[in-house]
Amino acid sequence: MAGKEKDAKNAKVKGTNTSRFNPIKYLKEVITEIKKVTWPDMKELRSYTVAVFAFIAVFAILYGTADLGLAKLLSLIVSS
């Protein structure tokens, strides 16, 4: 039993640990996963792009309005 434990410790010391980062294996796995992705077609891509821009525009208007309102409120407080 002691011999098996000693062999296990020696294996760890020699660098046979499989948890080391292997860039070639990583890139192969990335390519495999990218092949599984379902990419949107042009029609879907346009609709998603329009939705994103609309969302950005709405939040820009809301954020700008809140900023102007708080600036006015602060100027009223400071001028008093």
N, CA, C and O atoms as a GROMACS GRO file, in nm:
protein
  320
    1MET      N    1   0.082  -0.119   0.000
    1MET     CA    2   0.000   0.000   0.000
    1MET      C    3   0.087   0.124   0.000
    1MET      O    4   0.055   0.222  -0.069
    2ALA      N    5   0.194   0.122   0.076
    2ALA     CA    6   0.281   0.238   0.083
    2ALA      C    7   0.348   0.265  -0.051
    2ALA      O    8   0.374   0.380  -0.084
    3GLY      N    9   0.375   0.161  -0.127
    3GLY     CA   10   0.437   0.177  -0.258
    3GLY      C   11   0.344   0.246  -0.357
    3GLY      O   12   0.390   0.327  -0.438
    4LYS      N   13   0.214   0.216  -0.351
    4LYS     CA   14   0.117   0.279  -0.441
    4LYS      C   15   0.102   0.427  -0.409
    4LYS      O   16   0.092   0.510  -0.500
    5GLU      N   17   0.100   0.459  -0.281
    5GLU     CA   18   0.090   0.601  -0.241
    5GLU      C   19   0.212   0.678  -0.288
    5GLU      O   20   0.202   0.792  -0.332
    6LYS      N   21   0.328   0.615  -0.276
    6LYS     CA   22   0.452   0.680  -0.318
    6LYS      C   23   0.453   0.703  -0.469
    6LYS      O   24   0.498   0.807  -0.516
    7ASP      N   25   0.403   0.604  -0.545
    7ASP     CA   26   0.394   0.618  -0.691
    7ASP      C   27   0.298   0.730  -0.729
    7ASP      O   28   0.324   0.804  -0.824
    8ALA      N   29   0.187   0.743  -0.656
    8ALA     CA   30   0.090   0.849  -0.684
    8ALA      C   31   0.152   0.986  -0.658
    8ALA      O   32   0.131   1.079  -0.735
    9LYS      N   33   0.227   0.996  -0.550
    9LYS     CA   34   0.293   1.125  -0.520
    9LYS      C   35   0.397   1.158  -0.626
    9LYS      O   36   0.409   1.273  -0.667
   10ASN      N   37   0.473   1.057  -0.672
   10ASN     CA   38   0.574   1.079  -0.775
   10ASN      C   39   0.510   1.120  -0.907
   10ASN      O   40   0.565   1.204  -0.978
   11ALA      N   41   0.393   1.064  -0.940
   11ALA     CA   42   0.324   1.100  -1.063
   11ALA      C   43   0.282   1.246  -1.060
   11ALA      O   44   0.290   1.315  -1.161
   12LYS      N   45   0.237   1.292  -0.942
   12LYS     CA   46   0.198   1.433  -0.930
   12LYS      C   47   0.318   1.524  -0.943
   12LYS      O   48   0.309   1.631  -1.003
   13VAL      N   49   0.430   1.483  -0.888
   13VAL     CA   50   0.550   1.565  -0.893
   13VAL      C   51   0.604   1.575  -1.035
   13VAL      O   52   0.655   1.679  -1.075
   14LYS      N   53   0.593   1.466  -1.113
   14LYS     CA   54   0.648   1.463  -1.248
   14LYS      C   55   0.566   1.545  -1.347
   14LYS      O   56   0.608   1.560  -1.462
   15GLY      N   57   0.452   1.597  -1.307
   15GLY     CA   58   0.374   1.684  -1.397
   15GLY      C   59   0.273   1.609  -1.481
   15GLY      O   60   0.239   1.656  -1.590
   16THR      N   61   0.225   1.497  -1.437
   16THR     CA   62   0.123   1.424  -1.512
   16THR      C   63  -0.017   1.469  -1.475
   16THR      O   64  -0.115   1.401  -1.506
   17ASN      N   65  -0.026   1.582  -1.408
   17ASN     CA   66  -0.156   1.636  -1.368
   17ASN      C   67  -0.230   1.681  -1.494
   17ASN      O   68  -0.176   1.757  -1.574
   18THR      N   69  -0.353   1.634  -1.512
   18THR     CA   70  -0.429   1.665  -1.633
   18THR      C   71  -0.501   1.799  -1.625
   18THR      O   72  -0.568   1.836  -1.721
   19SER      N   73  -0.491   1.872  -1.516
   19SER     CA   74  -0.563   1.998  -1.503
   19SER      C   75  -0.483   2.116  -1.557
   19SER      O   76  -0.527   2.230  -1.544
   20ARG      N   77  -0.369   2.093  -1.618
   20ARG     CA   78  -0.290   2.202  -1.675
   20ARG      C   79  -0.357   2.255  -1.800
   20ARG      O   80  -0.426   2.182  -1.870
   21PHE      N   81  -0.337   2.381  -1.828
   21PHE     CA   82  -0.397   2.446  -1.944
   21PHE      C   83  -0.327   2.402  -2.071
   21PHE      O   84  -0.204   2.410  -2.081
   22ASN      N   85  -0.404   2.355  -2.168
   22ASN     CA   86  -0.350   2.314  -2.296
   22ASN      C   87  -0.414   2.401  -2.404
   22ASN      O   88  -0.531   2.381  -2.436
   23PRO      N   89  -0.340   2.498  -2.461
   23PRO     CA   90  -0.401   2.590  -2.557
   23PRO      C   91  -0.451   2.523  -2.684
   23PRO      O   92  -0.552   2.567  -2.740
   24ILE      N   93  -0.385   2.420  -2.732
   24ILE     CA   94  -0.430   2.351  -2.853
   24ILE      C   95  -0.564   2.283  -2.828
   24ILE      O   96  -0.656   2.293  -2.910
   25LYS      N   97  -0.575   2.213  -2.716
   25LYS     CA   98  -0.701   2.147  -2.681
   25LYS      C   99  -0.812   2.250  -2.663
   25LYS      O  100  -0.925   2.230  -2.705
   26TYR      N  101  -0.777   2.362  -2.599
   26TYR     CA  102  -0.875   2.468  -2.576
   26TYR      C  103  -0.929   2.521  -2.709
   26TYR      O  104  -1.050   2.535  -2.725
   27LEU      N  105  -0.841   2.550  -2.804
   27LEU     CA  106  -0.884   2.603  -2.934
   27LEU      C  107  -0.969   2.501  -3.011
   27LEU      O  108  -1.066   2.539  -3.077
   28LYS      N  109  -0.933   2.373  -3.002
   28LYS     CA  110  -1.014   2.270  -3.068
   28LYS      C  111  -1.154   2.266  -3.009
   28LYS      O  112  -1.252   2.251  -3.082
   29GLU      N  113  -1.164   2.279  -2.876
   29GLU     CA  114  -1.295   2.278  -2.810
   29GLU      C  115  -1.376   2.402  -2.846
   29GLU      O  116  -1.498   2.395  -2.862
   30VAL      N  117  -1.308   2.517  -2.859
   30VAL     CA  118  -1.377   2.639  -2.900
   30VAL      C  119  -1.436   2.624  -3.040
   30VAL      O  120  -1.551   2.660  -3.064
   31ILE      N  121  -1.356   2.570  -3.132
   31ILE     CA  122  -1.403   2.550  -3.270
   31ILE      C  123  -1.522   2.454  -3.272
   31ILE      O  124  -1.618   2.476  -3.345
   32THR      N  125  -1.516   2.348  -3.193
   32THR     CA  126  -1.626   2.252  -3.184
   32THR      C  127  -1.753   2.320  -3.135
   32THR      O  128  -1.861   2.295  -3.188
   33GLU      N  129  -1.741   2.404  -3.033
   33GLU     CA  130  -1.859   2.473  -2.979
   33GLU      C  131  -1.913   2.577  -3.076
   33GLU      O  132  -2.035   2.594  -3.086
   34ILE      N  133  -1.826   2.646  -3.148
   34ILE     CA  134  -1.873   2.747  -3.244
   34ILE      C  135  -1.950   2.681  -3.358
   34ILE      O  136  -2.044   2.740  -3.411
   35LYS      N  137  -1.912   2.560  -3.395
   35LYS     CA  138  -1.985   2.489  -3.500
   35LYS      C  139  -2.127   2.454  -3.456
   35LYS      O  140  -2.214   2.434  -3.541
   36LYS      N  141  -2.152   2.446  -3.326
   36LYS     CA  142  -2.285   2.414  -3.274
   36LYS      C  143  -2.376   2.536  -3.267
   36LYS      O  144  -2.497   2.521  -3.250
   37VAL      N  145  -2.321   2.656  -3.280
   37VAL     CA  146  -2.399   2.778  -3.266
   37VAL      C  147  -2.493   2.795  -3.384
   37VAL      O  148  -2.456   2.770  -3.499
   38THR      N  149  -2.615   2.836  -3.355
   38THR     CA  150  -2.711   2.869  -3.459
   38THR      C  151  -2.706   3.019  -3.481
   38THR      O  152  -2.750   3.097  -3.396
   39TRP      N  153  -2.651   3.060  -3.594
   39TRP     CA  154  -2.634   3.202  -3.622
   39TRP      C  155  -2.764   3.258  -3.680
   39TRP      O  156  -2.832   3.189  -3.755
   40PRO      N  157  -2.798   3.384  -3.647
   40PRO     CA  158  -2.921   3.444  -3.702
   40PRO      C  159  -2.904   3.474  -3.851
   40PRO      O  160  -2.795   3.503  -3.899
   41ASP      N  161  -3.018   3.467  -3.923
   41ASP     CA  162  -3.012   3.506  -4.063
   41ASP      C  163  -3.020   3.659  -4.073
   41ASP      O  164  -3.034   3.727  -3.971
   42MET      N  165  -3.012   3.712  -4.193
   42MET     CA  166  -3.004   3.857  -4.212
   42MET      C  167  -3.130   3.928  -4.162
   42MET      O  168  -3.120   4.037  -4.105
   43LYS      N  169  -3.246   3.868  -4.182
   43LYS     CA  170  -3.371   3.930  -4.137
   43LYS      C  171  -3.374   3.941  -3.984
   43LYS      O  172  -3.410   4.045  -3.930
   44GLU      N  173  -3.336   3.833  -3.916
   44GLU     CA  174  -3.332   3.836  -3.770
   44GLU      C  175  -3.229   3.936  -3.721
   44GLU      O  176  -3.252   4.008  -3.624
   45LEU      N  177  -3.115   3.939  -3.787
   45LEU     CA  178  -3.008   4.030  -3.746
   45LEU      C  179  -3.052   4.176  -3.756
   45LEU      O  180  -3.023   4.256  -3.667
   46ARG      N  181  -3.123   4.210  -3.864
   46ARG     CA  182  -3.174   4.347  -3.878
   46ARG      C  183  -3.274   4.380  -3.768
   46ARG      O  184  -3.268   4.488  -3.709
   47SER      N  185  -3.365   4.288  -3.740
   47SER     CA  186  -3.466   4.316  -3.637
   47SER      C  187  -3.402   4.329  -3.500
   47SER      O  188  -3.443   4.414  -3.420
   48TYR      N  189  -3.303   4.248  -3.469
   48TYR     CA  190  -3.232   4.259  -3.341
   48TYR      C  191  -3.157   4.391  -3.332
   48TYR      O  192  -3.154   4.455  -3.227
   49THR      N  193  -3.097   4.432  -3.443
   49THR     CA  194  -3.022   4.558  -3.444
   49THR      C  195  -3.115   4.676  -3.422
   49THR      O  196  -3.083   4.767  -3.345
   50VAL      N  197  -3.230   4.675  -3.487
   50VAL     CA  198  -3.328   4.782  -3.469
   50VAL      C  199  -3.377   4.784  -3.324
   50VAL      O  200  -3.392   4.891  -3.265
   51ALA      N  201  -3.401   4.667  -3.267
   51ALA     CA  202  -3.447   4.660  -3.128
   51ALA      C  203  -3.343   4.716  -3.033
   51ALA      O  204  -3.377   4.786  -2.937
   52VAL      N  205  -3.216   4.686  -3.057
   52VAL     CA  206  -3.109   4.737  -2.971
   52VAL      C  207  -3.100   4.889  -2.981
   52VAL      O  208  -3.090   4.958  -2.879
   53PHE      N  209  -3.104   4.942  -3.104
   53PHE     CA  210  -3.096   5.087  -3.120
   53PHE      C  211  -3.217   5.157  -3.058
   53PHE      O  212  -3.202   5.264  -2.999
   54ALA      N  213  -3.336   5.098  -3.070
   54ALA     CA  214  -3.456   5.157  -3.008
   54ALA      C  215  -3.442   5.157  -2.856
   54ALA      O  216  -3.475   5.256  -2.791
   55PHE      N  217  -3.394   5.049  -2.801
   55PHE     CA  218  -3.373   5.038  -2.656
   55PHE      C  219  -3.273   5.143  -2.610
   55PHE      O  220  -3.295   5.208  -2.508
   56ILE      N  221  -3.164   5.160  -2.684
   56ILE     CA  222  -3.063   5.260  -2.649
   56ILE      C  223  -3.122   5.400  -2.656
   56ILE      O  224  -3.096   5.483  -2.568
   57ALA      N  225  -3.201   5.428  -2.759
   57ALA     CA  226  -3.260   5.561  -2.774
   57ALA      C  227  -3.356   5.592  -2.659
   57ALA      O  228  -3.354   5.702  -2.605
   58VAL      N  229  -3.439   5.495  -2.622
   58VAL     CA  230  -3.534   5.517  -2.512
   58VAL      C  231  -3.460   5.546  -2.382
   58VAL      O  232  -3.495   5.639  -2.310
   59PHE      N  233  -3.357   5.466  -2.352
   59PHE     CA  234  -3.284   5.488  -2.229
   59PHE      C  235  -3.200   5.616  -2.233
   59PHE      O  236  -3.179   5.678  -2.128
   60ALA      N  237  -3.153   5.656  -2.349
   60ALA     CA  238  -3.080   5.783  -2.359
   60ALA      C  239  -3.174   5.899  -2.329
   60ALA      O  240  -3.137   5.994  -2.260
   61ILE      N  241  -3.297   5.892  -2.381
   61ILE     CA  242  -3.395   5.998  -2.355
   61ILE      C  243  -3.431   6.001  -2.206
   61ILE      O  244  -3.436   6.108  -2.145
   62LEU      N  245  -3.456   5.883  -2.147
   62LEU     CA  246  -3.489   5.877  -2.005
   62LEU      C  247  -3.374   5.928  -1.919
   62LEU      O  248  -3.395   6.005  -1.825
   63TYR      N  249  -3.253   5.885  -1.949
   63TYR     CA  250  -3.136   5.927  -1.872
   63TYR      C  251  -3.112   6.078  -1.888
   63TYR      O  252  -3.080   6.146  -1.790
   64GLY      N  253  -3.126   6.129  -2.010
   64GLY     CA  254  -3.107   6.272  -2.033
   64GLY      C  255  -3.211   6.355  -1.960
   64GLY      O  256  -3.179   6.459  -1.902
   65THR      N  257  -3.337   6.310  -1.962
   65THR     CA  258  -3.444   6.381  -1.892
   65THR      C  259  -3.419   6.381  -1.741
   65THR      O  260  -3.435   6.484  -1.675
   66ALA      N  261  -3.380   6.267  -1.687
   66ALA     CA  262  -3.351   6.260  -1.544
   66ALA      C  263  -3.233   6.350  -1.508
   66ALA      O  264  -3.235   6.416  -1.404
   67ASP      N  265  -3.132   6.353  -1.593
   67ASP     CA  266  -3.015   6.437  -1.568
   67ASP      C  267  -3.052   6.585  -1.569
   67ASP      O  268  -3.010   6.661  -1.482
   68LEU      N  269  -3.131   6.626  -1.667
   68LEU     CA  270  -3.173   6.767  -1.672
   68LEU      C  271  -3.260   6.802  -1.552
   68LEU      O  272  -3.244   6.910  -1.493
   69GLY      N  273  -3.351   6.713  -1.515
   69GLY     CA  274  -3.438   6.739  -1.400
   69GLY      C  275  -3.359   6.750  -1.270
   69GLY      O  276  -3.386   6.839  -1.189
   70LEU      N  277  -3.264   6.661  -1.251
   70LEU     CA  278  -3.183   6.668  -1.128
   70LEU      C  279  -3.092   6.791  -1.129
   70LEU      O  280  -3.066   6.848  -1.023
   71ALA      N  281  -3.044   6.831  -1.246
   71ALA     CA  282  -2.963   6.952  -1.254
   71ALA      C  283  -3.044   7.075  -1.218
   71ALA      O  284  -2.996   7.163  -1.146
   72LYS      N  285  -3.166   7.082  -1.268
   72LYS     CA  286  -3.254   7.195  -1.233
   72LYS      C  287  -3.285   7.196  -1.081
   72LYS      O  288  -3.281   7.300  -1.017
   73LEU      N  289  -3.314   7.079  -1.027
   73LEU     CA  290  -3.343   7.068  -0.885
   73LEU      C  291  -3.221   7.110  -0.802
   73LEU      O  292  -3.236   7.182  -0.703
   74LEU      N  293  -3.104   7.067  -0.840
   74LEU     CA  294  -2.983   7.104  -0.769
   74LEU      C  295  -2.958   7.255  -0.779
   74LEU      O  296  -2.917   7.317  -0.680
   75SER      N  297  -2.981   7.313  -0.895
   75SER     CA  298  -2.960   7.458  -0.910
   75SER      C  299  -3.061   7.535  -0.823
   75SER      O  300  -3.027   7.641  -0.770
   76LEU      N  301  -3.183   7.485  -0.809
   76LEU     CA  302  -3.281   7.549  -0.721
   76LEU      C  303  -3.238   7.540  -0.575
   76LEU      O  304  -3.255   7.635  -0.500
   77ILE      N  305  -3.185   7.426  -0.536
   77ILE     CA  306  -3.142   7.407  -0.397
   77ILE      C  307  -3.022   7.495  -0.366
   77ILE      O  308  -3.016   7.558  -0.260
   78VAL      N  309  -2.926   7.501  -0.457
   78VAL     CA  310  -2.804   7.577  -0.433
   78VAL      C  311  -2.830   7.729  -0.437
   78VAL      O  312  -2.768   7.803  -0.360
   79SER      N  313  -2.920   7.775  -0.523
   79SER     CA  314  -2.946   7.918  -0.536
   79SER      C  315  -3.028   7.973  -0.418
   79SER      O  316  -3.030   8.094  -0.398
   80SER      N  317  -3.094   7.889  -0.344
   80SER     CA  318  -3.178   7.934  -0.231
   80SER      C  319  -3.097   7.981  -0.114
   80SER      O  320  -3.154   8.022  -0.012
   0.00000   0.00000   0.00000
